[in-house]
Amino acid sequence: MTTSGVTTLALTARDIIGFALRKLSTMPIGSELDINEVAPVLLELNMMLKGWQTAGPHLWRNTEGTQVLTSATASYSLATANPLRIVEARYRNTVGSDLPMKRLSRIRYMQLPLKSSAGTPTQFYFDPQETSQTLYVWPVLRVATTESIVYTYQRRFQVCVSLDDSVDIPEEWLDTVGYCLAERLIPNYGIETQSAARIEANARVMLRRAKAFDRPAYINFMPEYSPHR
């Protein structure tokens, strides 16, 4: 028996939309997408993915970024990276050693009496606004050479502009995306059958399973038990 040797599966928006519509029995197998349905369903797909940005942890969205420090500067624009959330940050000195930084809330950062205090940056605050993303560090490096802040951030979902765009999702989530899109479209098509109930149930199970898989490994420490105590 010969196998393909291919382990990747990349689907386009057209593939996912067709999958969802076939689950709803609104698109026969082998038929083409109705051009009148394309734009609304593509919008539903993009809105669903954007809504998932608030869920997590989505480890596959974690991305590394670097901000080179400049002398006596407390804030840096991260508009190029456009992060949704900063997971953690480290101060990297001139020899490449990393010092973990403490996250500050907006209130705690604003309450700092002197935001321009000089020293080694040990704390950070990330301010994600609609049109700007700003990283604040404290204390401020008085004289910077090659020092930087290295940070892990959650990137935003890329939207599908056309049907031929690949869906910005790992392959193990593709089935989940297809079923969740079908579930989302049920009210649009006025489907009230056992088929709709099965789609909703499958979507919930798949989403729960995908989220359970998308978790960091952890170690559970238990206190030592001694029967003689």
C-alpha positions, 0 to 999 in steps of 0.5 A: 500500500502506498501513502501520499506522504502529504501531512498538511491540509490547507483549505481556502475560504471557498472550501470551508464555505462549501463544507458548511453549506453542504452540512446545511443541505443548501448546496448539493455535492459537486455544485458551485457556490451561488454568487449571491451567497458568497459575500454574506457567508464570507462575512460570517466566516470573517466575523466568526474568526474575529470573534474568536480572537477574544477566546483562547489561549490559541497557542498557534497565534502566539508570536515573538516580537522584538522592540529595540530600546532607545535612550530615555524612551518610555513608550514604543509603538507596536503598530507594525506587529499589531498585537492583540495582547502581549502574553509576556515580555523580557528585557534583553541586555547587550550580552543577550541575557533575558530578564522576565518583566512584570506586567502592569495594569493600566491603573498601576502604570498610570499611578507611577509617580515618575514614569521617566525614572531611569533604570533597567526596565523590569515592568511593562504595560501594553495599551491596545487601542483601536488604531494604535498599540503602545508598549510602555516600559518602566523604569526607562533605560537612560542610555541604550545601545543594543538592548531590547524588549522581547515579547510574546504576543497574540497576533490577530486573525487574518481575514479572507478577502477572497474565496481563494484565500487560505483560512488563517487557522491550523489544520486541526481546527479546520473541521471545527471551523466548518461546523461552527460556520454551519451552526452560525448560518442556521438562523440565516437559512431558517433551518429548524430540523434534527439536522440543525440540532446535530450540527449545533451539537457537533460544533459544540463538541468540536470547539470544546475538543479543539480548545482542550487540545490548544492548551499549554502543558503544565505540571501539577505539584501536590504536597507530600503526604506522609502517613506518619504525620 
